[in-house]
Amino acid sequence: MNQQMRKDVCGAAAPIAIFVEASSCGISRVVLELISKATEIASKSPREIVAFFPCFRNADLASELAEAGADRVIVAKDPLFDTYETGCYASAVSAMARSTLPDILLFGATPLGRDLAPRVANRLVTGLTADCTALDFDTEEGLLLQTRPAFGGNVMATIVCPKHRPQMATVRPGAMPLSAAKKYKRVGKIEFFDAKISPVNVMSRILDITRKDVVEAGLESAKIVVSGGRGMKGVEGFEILKELASLIGARLGASRAAVDSGWISHEHQVGQTGHSTHPDIYVACGISGAIQHISGMGGSKFIIAINKDRNAPIHDVADLSIVGDIFKVIPKLIEMIKEQPKS
């Protein structure tokens, strides 16, 4: 039976809960990003941060979550959690939510999170904002401000859930920085939870797993990103950017227009339908600055725009703008870097 958790039940100081996605490789980076964001919210509106961790073989990762900033790590350990299965995970996370009554429940917008979150929202009879690129908190109203692209990516919409709890959102990997948890130095405790899962909860069965080797662009954790857009004019233009990126230790990104043109693979796409990245330095080369692209890199600490169109929207968000021909500016920059003495 669905159980609805209204605002007056949870209370203003109810916890912020985060679903933990982990594998044999460790905790998913987006989980740590969400803990950081939760820590930031908790600094404005004091409350506990709770991690929901259904698992089996990797329960030892719970200590990392406690060190990352979770006040409580609630571990539900069961062999049925060894491999992700929708019914079991949805039952467990819903049970954890009913037990802890969180005000906010966050998931990473990964393939797993996108499958699980709406099922949990349905069981808890609450709303869900999918694929958020930014989160904030209104301390006066007690509302989570959930921002995501809308209307085909032409506007950024901020969505709230005023009447139902928990306030639920999936957040795109790379959209949140990792600094907050270290800043506030929260260290939590680990406790175990009986989710009362049984084979009757199993809704599907995995028959086979085929692994595909994918070359990751590394954009979500990059310190420096050099991205190219339609202005690069072709594959040859991206070869110039690859050289620049190699010289300065940067990762290579691209706009959707460049990817759709076949100049570079989708793994490098930054924006609404690609990766979110927040590097220390983002160099946008020949990118006009459509809102779909800005949504994926707007959180960069320092943005450099190189575009011959002085009216291009990218200049409005840039910290440093260079109005000029990419094919003159970039080669000159490469030449200057090569002339610098090696340390």
Buried (B, 14 or more C-beta within 10 A) or exposed (E): EEEEBEBEEBEEEBBBBBBBBBEEEEBBBBBBBBBBBBBBBBEEBEBBBBBBBBBEEBBEBBEBBBBBBBBBBBBBBBEBBEEBBBBBBBBBBBBBBEBBBBBBBBBBBBEBBBBBBBBBBEBBEBBBBBBBBBBBBEEEEBBBBBBBBEEEBEEBEBBBBEEBBBBBBBBBBBBBBBEBBEEBEBEBEBEEBEBEBEEEBBEEEEEEEEEEEEEEBBBBBBEBBBBBBBBBBEEEBBEBBBBBBEBEEBBBBBBBBBBEBEBBEEBBBBBBBBBBBBBEBBBBBBBBBBBBBBBBBBBBEEBBBBBBEEEBBBBEBBEEBBBBEBBEBBEEBBEEEEEEEEE
